[in-house]
Amino acid sequence: MKVEMNGEVIDLVAGSTLDDLCRLLALPKKSAVISVNGEVVRKSEYGSYVVPDSSKIEVMVFVGGG
């Protein structure tokens, strides 16, 4: 299936969860915030949240520094 992530179309396996997406992209779950179709998804739901086909996903990763 195809989804749009941060403005770029990518392919995901049908039935993929947000946990799957994090693993696929090597995203640090602790500092990543993911919204799907304009709604922020709680980290506690990443394992059970199945990404719908044709979704618009925005991923933000926060980086600390000094």
C-alpha positions, 0 to 999 in steps of 0.5 A: 500500500502507498502512504504519504510520509512527510510529503514523500510517497512510500510503500508499506506492507498492508496491515503495518502498524506504527511500530513497524514503520518505526522499525522500518525507518529506524526511528527512535520511538522515545523522541518521535511523534507521529500523526496520521491524517492530522491526528497525533497517535499516542506512543502506547498505541503504536503497536496496535495502530494499523496504518490505513491505506493512502494515509498522510503521515507526519513524523517529527523527531525531537533532538536535544542539544546544548 
